[in-house]
Each structure stands twice: as structure tokens, then as C-alpha cells.
Amino acid sequence: MGRERNALKATPKLTQMLIGEFIINARNQYARLKQIARERNASTREKMPTEFLAWRVYDDLINKLHFIGFIQPAHCQENIVKLSDEEKSQKNLSVRSERDEELVRQYSSLGPMDREKLIEKLHKDILNIDEEIAKEEQEEIPKE
């Protein structure tokens, strides 16, 4: 009896609610990570992985929405709907910068293999930056 009571019926409205909640949670997480990465007292060593995580959150959101068919590539969309005033105000509340938007556009146009190669390259870049920072920090420590 308890399972039946807790069962959900898959309806378009439930799907819309869950997708909306998922998008809001991902955008909030993305915004918070970006905020952390820009804190004044954070070191570059702390900022770089946080920026990378923010990018991964956004990338995962786009991939999951694409996977379930919620968004389609631009060449599949026949009609581009003008944003309503409410949607425009929601978009203006977004924390993303124009540079972030451009990165997302470029990333979205990549195929899965290219995306993995890019992720690997970014990860290596972060590791290299970490090594450089560690070397600089070691050089700054006065030897007694």
C-alpha cells in the first residue's frame, strides 16, 4: 500500500516540473561556484578547480537536457520563439558573463569525442598551472 501511495504517474506536467527544478538547481550551483571562484581571498590554486567545476556543472546540464530531448541542436529547430518579458527578466538575472556564454556556444558545437579531448586538455592545463603555482610558492619562501 505504501509504495502505491508514493508512486508518481509520469505526466508531461510532472516532467516539466522536474526538469525545471533540475535546471534551477544546476544554475544555482553554477552561480555559487562562480561566486566562490571570484572571492578576493581565494588563491589561484583554489580558483582554477572551482571555475572548472562550474563549467562542468553547466556542461552536464546541457548534455542531460540534450540527452532527454529537451533541447535540440540549432539546425533541428524550425522556429525560434521570441522571449516573453518574463523570460527576458529571468535571463537578465543570470550570473553568466558574455565570455561564459561564448564558451558554452563553442562547447555545444563540439562532438562527444572532441568534448572529452577538451576536458582532458583543460584538466592537464589545470594540473600544469597548479605545478607552476607550487613552484612559485616554493621560490617565495625565504630559506633560512
C-alpha positions in Angstrom: 0.0 0.0 0.0 2.8 2.4 0.9 4.5 2.0 -2.5 1.3 2.7 -4.4 0.8 5.9 -2.3 4.3 7.1 -3.1 4.2 6.2 -6.8 4.3 9.0 -9.3 2.5 9.0 -12.6 4.7 10.1 -15.4 2.8 13.1 -16.9 4.0 16.0 -19.1 3.4 18.3 -16.2 5.5 16.3 -13.7 8.2 16.1 -16.4 8.2 19.8 -16.8 8.3 20.4 -13.1 11.2 18.0 -12.6 13.2 19.5 -15.5 12.5 23.0 -14.2 13.7 22.1 -10.8 16.8 20.4 -12.2 17.7 23.4 -14.3 17.2 25.8 -11.3 19.4 23.7 -9.1 22.1 23.4 -11.7 22.1 27.1 -12.4 22.2 27.9 -8.7 25.1 25.5 -8.2 26.9 27.1 -11.2 26.3 30.6 -9.9 27.6 29.7 -6.4 30.8 28.0 -7.8 31.4 31.1 -10.0 30.9 33.3 -6.9 33.4 31.2 -4.9 35.9 31.3 -7.7 35.9 35.1 -7.7 36.3 35.6 -4.0 39.1 38.0 -3.3 40.9 36.0 -0.6 40.9 32.8 -2.7 44.2 31.8 -4.2 44.6 30.9 -7.9 45.1 27.3 -6.8 41.6 27.4 -5.3 40.0 29.4 -8.1 41.0 27.2 -11.0 39.4 24.0 -9.9 36.3 25.9 -8.9 36.0 27.5 -12.3 36.4 24.1 -13.9 33.7 22.6 -11.7 31.3 25.5 -12.6 32.0 24.8 -16.2 31.3 21.0 -15.7 28.0 21.7 -13.9 26.9 23.8 -16.9 28.2 21.2 -19.4 26.4 18.4 -17.6 23.1 20.4 -17.6 23.3 21.0 -21.3 24.2 17.3 -22.0 21.4 16.0 -19.9 18.8 18.3 -21.4 20.1 17.3 -24.9 20.0 13.6 -23.9 16.4 13.6 -22.9 15.4 15.6 -26.0 14.6 18.8 -24.1 16.9 20.8 -26.3 18.0 20.1 -29.8 20.9 21.3 -32.0 20.2 24.7 -33.7 19.9 23.1 -37.1 17.0 20.9 -35.8 15.0 23.8 -34.6 12.5 25.1 -37.1 11.1 28.1 -35.2 12.9 30.5 -32.9 10.4 31.8 -30.4 10.8 35.4 -29.1 11.4 35.5 -25.4 8.5 36.8 -23.3 9.1 39.7 -20.9 9.2 37.2 -18.0 11.8 35.0 -19.7 13.9 38.1 -20.6 13.9 39.2 -17.0 14.9 35.6 -15.9 17.7 35.7 -18.4 18.9 39.0 -17.1 19.1 37.6 -13.6 21.6 35.0 -14.9 25.2 35.4 -13.4 26.9 34.2 -16.6 29.1 36.6 -18.5 29.3 37.0 -22.3 32.5 35.1 -22.2 30.8 32.2 -20.4 28.0 32.3 -23.0 30.5 32.1 -25.9 32.3 29.2 -24.3 29.0 27.3 -23.9 28.1 28.0 -27.5 31.5 26.8 -28.7 31.4 23.7 -26.5 27.9 22.9 -27.5 29.0 22.7 -31.1 31.6 20.0 -30.4 31.1 16.3 -30.8 31.4 13.9 -27.8 34.9 12.9 -28.7 36.1 16.5 -29.1 34.4 17.3 -25.7 36.4 14.6 -24.0 39.6 15.8 -25.6 38.9 19.3 -24.4 38.1 18.2 -20.9 41.4 16.2 -20.8 43.3 19.3 -22.1 41.7 21.6 -19.5 42.5 19.1 -16.8 46.1 18.9 -17.9 46.2 22.7 -18.1 44.9 23.0 -14.5 47.5 20.5 -13.3 50.2 22.5 -15.1 49.0 25.7 -13.5 49.0 24.0 -10.1 52.6 22.9 -10.6 53.6 26.4 -11.6 51.9 27.9 -8.6 53.5 25.4 -6.3 57.0 26.3 -7.8 56.3 30.0 -7.4 55.2 29.5 -3.8 58.3 27.5 -3.1 60.5 30.2 -4.6 58.8 32.9 -2.5 59.5 31.1 0.8 62.7 32.5 2.2 65.3 29.9 3.0 66.9 30.4 6.4 
